């Protein structure tokens, strides 16, 4: 089958030809035809298989051939994504495929000022790509009208469930018209997502191109059993392989990611970290350095397991095993994309053996065991006192645009931070929120930039209350406004 065989609008086919796309991927070939007919679609496919085009192309086609709801202005298509990075990439895809349609796309997410995003909506955006938290914030401020939505899509639905967005999704779903076309795409299909799908979809066509939670056959997977304290030594040893040209290293915590970067830089290995405590401008700068090759090693938390679509990632390292086995599938799916092959290497200490068994049970495969090299050399300790990790490229120690560190208990109250309703004590939250001052900010209070859409800007453009960083946040309280 070719794209030309599908009944897509000529403007879309022209854009596809300009992009060099001739043949749809399996998920696209299965999902696009029923979507073009206006049917609800439930798509299950592993990462890197082309799910974005599977929903964006039929959405653009139907938008260009179907009239808007009479008397209602505002966006006509809404796509929800779990993270800022994924939302931005979806927006880029809509712009690329729809470049000849005249349809505008607005992308909204937290961690940055809302002014330009609101203006993009007011300028007549037909397509709105959003993270749930920022969208709820704009809905509460009555800055976005969803009454004209005709096409509603959830991408990476299982990830949004993991991040606590189930209630915001349900609230958003109630705000869009009941008469609509809904599509839901995910790489895995746990029971909770199946329930969510059943509540949102109507007589949906289910399409699947691979069993849930299987891993790409082109990825060479292996695991090293190693003590926790020697993991970074093994990582540095393996990174010196010339074949490791563009690498993503996954850690369990934000603090752990920063610590790994400090150790690698001390060993002369250019690396940078990306996680929820980084301000949006830092995250953008870090990804730009990684894409360009200036920083060949990206150390990330699971915020990058979805939505990180960078060509040519040769290796994925699981420095820490994920707590949920499904996350393993998404992590290693960052490599072996677009027909390429890749390498996934996992480090497993004694406490993680149970997690490894869960991964192997889920993927129905026994991962190859490898022996730790006998000539493994311990890395030198970073010089000076362990401090904040500065966002840089090329392994430098300082960069313009603020810093990303863990301030911890620097408030004079022993690290305590009063939370809002339903909040966490700051020993968990405040101790890891440092590092989002942004470029040149003179404020002494860090702006929050949490995982996914954790950082939400208030109507004034100032940092929002800390409770916005908590998964499952349901909107501002009267007191908070």
N, C-alpha and C positions, 0 to 999 in steps of 0.2 A: 504494500500500500504506500502511496505517496500523499503528501499534503494536497497535491492537486486533485486527488481523488475525493477529498472531503469537500463538502459544500460550503466552504468558507468564503467570505466576502473577498472580492478581488484585491481590495486594499490590504487585507491581511496576508494573502498569498504573495503579494508584491514585497511586503516587509520580510516574510519568511525567506523568500529567494535572496533578498539583499543580505540577510543574516547567514545565508549559506545552508539553510535547513531544507532538505528535500523529503526525508523519510521520517515519519513520526515514530517515537519510541513506543514500546508495547502499551504502556499506561495511557499514552496519548491516543493511540489507535483505538483503544477500548473505551476511553472516557469521553472523547470529543463527540462521536456520533450521537449518543443519547443526550448529551448536554445540549447539542445543537437543536434537538427536538424539544427542549424545554423541560426535560425530566430531571428530577433530583438525582444526584450521583454520590455514591459512597466509594471513594477510591482508596485502595490499600496498595502501597508500593514502597519499596525501600528508598532511602535517600539517593539522590543522584540519578534518578530515572526519568526526570522531566515532568514532575507533577505540576510545576508552575504553568507551563504551556498548556497542560491538560485542562486547566480551568480558565486561564486568561484568554486563550483563543476563542472558545465558545462564548465567553462573557463579552468580549469585544465585538464578536459577530452579532450577537443578539442586541447589544446596545446600539449598534449602527443600523440595525434593520427594524427596531421596535421603538415606538413612540414613548415619550416620558409620560408619567402620570399627570393628568390634566390638573393644572392649578397648583402644583407643588414644585417648588424649586429645591435644589440640593442634589447631592449625589444619588445615582441610580444603582450603583453596584458597590457592595461593601465586602472587603476581604480582611479577615482577622488573622494575625500572625503572632506568635509568642514573643519574639524578640525584635529589637530595633533593627538589627542587621538583616534579619529575614524580611522584615517589612520593607526595608530600603531596596533589597534585591528584587522583591516582587514588584515594587513600583517601577524599577528599571525595566523589568520584563514587559509590563504593560505599556510603558513608553516606547519600547523598541518595536513590539508587535503592532502597536496602534498608531505608529507615527504618521500613517496616511489616512487615518480615520477622522482626525480633528477632535478626538475625545481627550479630555484632560484628566490627569491622575494626580491626586494629592496623597501624600504619605505623612501620617502623623504618629508620633511616638514620644515617650517621655524622655527626660534627661536634657532637653533643650528648651529654649523659649518657645511658647506656643504661638506667638504673633505671626510669624511667616506661615505656619501651618494653617491657622485660621484664615489668613488672607488667601491662601491657595484654594481653600474650600469656597470662599466667597467669590473667587474669580471664575467659578463655574466648573469645578471638577465634577466629571461624571462618575469617576471611579475613586473610591476612598479605600486606601490600604492603611490599616491601623493596628496598633497593639491595644489590647482591651483596656488597660488602665488609663491611658491618655484619652481614649475615646469616651470612657465613662466620665472623666473629668470635664471634657468639652460638652458632653450631654448635660451634666449638672449645671454648667454655666449657660446652657441654652445657646451654644455657639455652633451646633451642628443639628441638622434636621434629617432624621432617618425615615421620614414618612414616605419618601419617594423611592426607597430601595426596592428594586425588582430582582436583584441577583445577590445572594448572600453566600459567601464562601468562608470556610474555616480551613486553614492550612496548618499542618502539624498539630492536629487537635489533641493528640495524646500528650504532647509537650505542654500545651496550655493547661491540661488537667494537672500535670505534675507541678506546674508553677502556681497552682491555686486559683486559676482563672475561671473555674466552673461557674461560680455565681455571677461574675461580671458577664460571662457569655450568655447565661440565661436571661439576664436583665437586658442585654443588647438585643437578643432574639425577640424579646417581647416588644421592643421599641420599633422593630422593622415590621412592615406589613405582613400579615399572615399569608396573603396571596403573593408568593414569590417563588423563585427557583433557588434551591439550596444545594450546595455541594460541600462535601466534607472529605478532606484528604488527610491521610496519616500513614506513617511507616509501620506502626504497630497498632493492634486493635485489642487492647485489654477490655475486660468486662465493663469497666466504667465508661469507656469511650463508646462501646456498643450501646449502652443505655442513653448516652447523650445523643448519639446519632439517631436513635429511635424517636427521641423527643423533638428533634429538629427537622428530620427528613420525612417526606410523604411519598410512599410507594417508590422508594429510591431504587435505582439500578446499581447493583454492587459490582464493582470491577476490581480485580486483583491480578497482579502479574507475577507475584511470588508469594509463598506462604509467609505469614506474619513472622517477623523477627528472624528471618534467615539473613545470612551475611553474603556479601558479594564473593563469588567464587574466584575472582581475579585478585583477591587480597590474600597475601601470604601471611598467615597468623602464627604467632609464636608467643611463648610465655617463659619468663625467667623467675625462678624462686630465689628471692634475695631478701636479706635483712633490710628493714626500712632505712636505716642509717646509711646504707651503701647504694641506695637507688640512684641518687644523683651522680655518683661516681660511674655507675654503669651507663647512665644516660649520656654523660659526656663522652665516654668511651665509644658508644655506638654512634653518636652524632658525628664522629670524625670519619665515618664511612663516606667516601666521596659520593655514593649513591643517594645519601640523605640530603637532597638539595633543598627541599621545602618541607618543613616538619611542623606538625602540631602535637604538642604535649598536653595531655589532660591531667589535671590535678583535682582533688576532691574539694579543696577549699581555696578561697581567694588568698588568704595568707600563705598557703602552701605554694600557690602559683608565683607570688612575689618572691618567696624564699628561693625557689628553684631558679628564677631569673638572676637573682643576686649571685648564686653559686656559679651559674654558667658564665655570667659576665666576668667573674673573678678568674675563670679559666680561659678567658679570651674568646668565648663563643657568643656571637651576637644573637641576642634574644630579647623578647619583650613579652609582657603579660597583658591579657585582656580578660576582664571579669566585671561583675556588677558594680564594684566600687569605683570603677573608672568613669570619669565624666565622658559625655558623648564625644567631645572633640578629641579626647585622648584615645578613645576606642577607634574613632575614624582614622586618626593619625597612625595608630598601631597597625590597623588593617592595611592602610596604604603602603606602609613600609614592608609589610609581609607580602602583599601582592607584587610589589615592585622588585622584591628580592633583596632589598637593603637589609632586612631582618629575616634571615632564613628560618628562624625558630620562633614559633608562637606558642607560648604557654598559656593555657586557657582552662577555665572551669567549664562546666557543662552548658554554660550560656552559649558557647560556640559549637556545641554538638549539633545544633540545628541552625540552618541559615548561613553557615560559613561555606560559601560556594566560591572557592578559589581554585583556578585551574593549576594542575601540576603539583599537587601535594603528593609527595613521594612516600612519606612515612607518617604514621600516627602512633604515638606512644601513650599507653595508659600508665602514667606514672603511679596513679592510684586507681584501683578498680572502682567502678561506680557502684553506688548503693543499690540501684535498680538495674537488673541485667539488661533491660531494654535499652538503656542508655549506651551500653557497649556497642550495640548495633549502629546507633546514630553516630557515635564517636568515630568508629573505624570507617563509616561511610563517607568521611571527609576525603578519603583517598580512593583511588580506582574509579574516578568519575569519567563520564563521557568516553567509555570504552577503554580507558587506560588501566594499567595494573598498579598495585600498591602493596605496601608492607604495613602490618599492624603488629606492634610489639607491646606486650603487657608485662608489668612488674608485679609480682605477687609476694607479699610477706606472709608470715605465719597467721596473722589476724585476718587476712583476706582470702584464705583458702575456701571458706564457705561461699564468698561472693564469686569466686572463680567457678565453683561447682554450679552455681545458679546460672552463670553465663553459658556454660557448656550444656546444661539441661535445656535452656531456652533455645539455643542455636542448634541443638541436636548434633553437636560436633565436639570432638576431643581436640583441643588446641595443642599443637606441637610443643613439647618441653625442650628447652635449650639450657646448656650449662653456662654458668657465669664464667667469664674468662679468668684464667688463673693469674694473668698479668694485670688485673684490674688495679689502677692506681687511684689513691684517694685524692680528691680535689683539694686545693688550698682553700682555706677559709677566707671570706671576703675581708679586705682590709678595713680597719676602723670599726666603729660601733654599727651594729645592724640597724639600719634606718629605713626610711621610705624607699619604695621602688619608683624611680622617676620614669615617666613615659618617654622613651627615646626610640630612635631607630639606629641600627648599626652598632648597638652595644654600648653607646655612650652613657655617661652618668647623669647628665642634666639635659633638660630640654625646655624650651619656652612653652608656656601653656599650662602651668600648674604642676602639682605633684599628686601622686596617689600613694598614700601610706596609710598605716593604721594608727590613728591618734589614741585609741584606747581610752584609758582613764585620765585624759589630760584636762578634764573640766574642773578639777579641784574637788570633785565629789567621788573620787575613787572609781571613776568610770561609770557612775550611775547616770542614767538618762531617762527622764520620765516619758513614758509612752502614752499614747492616746488610748481610746477604747479598744479593747481586744489586743493590745500591743504586747511586745516583748520587753523585759527588762533590758537595759542597755548593756549589760554584761555580754549579751549575745549580739545585740544590734549595734549599739554605739561603738563597741570595741572594734568593729570592722568597717565602719562607714567612711573612713578617711579617704582622702585623695580624690575629691572631685571639685577642687577650687576653680577649675577651668582656666582659660587663658587670661592671665593678668588680673584676676579678681582681687580686690582689696578687702573683701569681707573676711571676717575672722571665723565665720560659720561655714563649714563645708556644705556644698549642695549635694543632695543625695542623688546617687545614680545607681540604683540597685539592679538586681537581675531582671532580665526580661524588660517589662515596662515599669520597673520599680520606681524610677524617678519621674515624678509628675510635677509640672510647673503650675503655679497658681495663676489666677487671672492677671495678677500684676506682673508676672514674669519672674517673681522671686522664688527661691526654693520653697517647696511645699513642706508641710509637716512630716515628721519622720514616719508616721504611720503609713504613708503612701508606699513605703518600701515593702510592706508586708504582703505576702501572697494572700489572695482572697479578699483584698481591700474592696469594700463595697461602696465607697463614695465618701465625700466629706461629711462630717457632722456639723450640726448647726454652730457648735462652739468653734469648730475649726475654720469656719468662714467668718 
